[in-house]
Amino acid sequence: MSLFGIYPLESLELDEDGIKIELRRNENVLSYIRQTENETAEKIISSDGNLVVNPVEPVNLPSCVTNYLLIELKKNVVIAPKAEAAIFVKFPVEVGVFVSGSGDIELVDVFSLARQKYTLYGDPRNGIVCRYWKSDVYQSIPDLEPLREGLMKLEIRNGFDEWVEVSRCVLDVYLMKIFYSDELVFSNVKMDIESKSTAETRFVMEPLNRNMRKAVEIFTPRKVRIASKRFFMEWGL
């Protein structure tokens, strides 16, 4: 059984991988209770509609420190001039719980089983704080724990006329597209290399297969600043 899904707003119990979510009916309202190993969250919900549980952009905890994600590769990828490479890496998963009804949807809870760690990309004065994650590099789909880690397809194109070595990928998750199934959380990224030390990254609206659902986004374009669809990595690959 997967925790992810859409559930009617009525009495409910979900229990998966140490995460417990309950809805308890009390007259005209529902008590929402979520328990993980080190945390309990409780809310009162007064609404008809559905409870939506799905993976969300992994930068909400502890409290929206940044909207950037840096994935460090355990093995560098070396790419020939004008060549392309496609690899898989893992990324941290955060879980969002929403209530939907009356034509609108609202976030009521977000949590994660993945450890939160942050780092600086760039120099101390002008660099940016990023959610940090370190991943192996895979040529095929590895074993995954979908409540902790997702799968990212990283398509790298070297438009430069020299060999380039890639050790990390930095992303602006404001426009991150996440897809999920019972077994897998997935996102698709393209990196366009422009020089030995610069590249542009962007998310692609493309699931791994047709059976995946698109996750509800926290950082929808209507709720955030007008953002570029690309991030320019100017402080090294």
URCOR-V983009 format. One record per backbone hydrogen bond with DSSP energy under -1.0 kcal/mol. CO is the residue of the C=O (numbers start at 1). NH is the residue of the N-H. Records with the same first field share a line. If there is no record, write none. Layout:
CO = NH / NH
//
This chain:
5 = 53
7 = 51
8 = 10
12 = 23
14 = 21
16 = 19
19 = 16
20 = 35
21 = 14
22 = 33
23 = 12
24 = 31
26 = 29
29 = 26
30 = 45
31 = 24
32 = 43
33 = 22
34 = 41
35 = 20
39 = 36
41 = 34
43 = 32
45 = 30
49 = 9
50 = 100
51 = 7
52 = 98
53 = 5
54 = 96
57 = 59
67 = 173
68 = 131
69 = 171
70 = 133
71 = 169
72 = 135
77 = 166
79 = 164
80 = 83
83 = 158
85 = 156
87 = 154
88 = 138
89 = 152
91 = 150
94 = 56
95 = 111
96 = 54
97 = 108 / 109
98 = 52
99 = 106
100 = 50
101 = 104
104 = 101
106 = 99
109 = 97
111 = 95
117 = 132
119 = 130
121 = 128
123 = 127
128 = 121
130 = 119
131 = 70
133 = 72
135 = 74
138 = 88
145 = 148 / 149
148 = 93
150 = 91
151 = 187
152 = 89
153 = 189
154 = 87
155 = 191
156 = 85
157 = 193
160 = 82
164 = 79
166 = 77
167 = 73
169 = 71
171 = 69
173 = 176
178 = 215
179 = 186
180 = 213
184 = 181
185 = 151
186 = 179
187 = 153
188 = 204
189 = 155
190 = 202
191 = 157
192 = 200
193 = 159
197 = 236
198 = 194 / 195
199 = 233
200 = 192
201 = 231
202 = 190
204 = 206
209 = 212
213 = 180
218 = 220
220 = 223
231 = 201
232 = 234
233 = 199
237 = 167 / 168
//
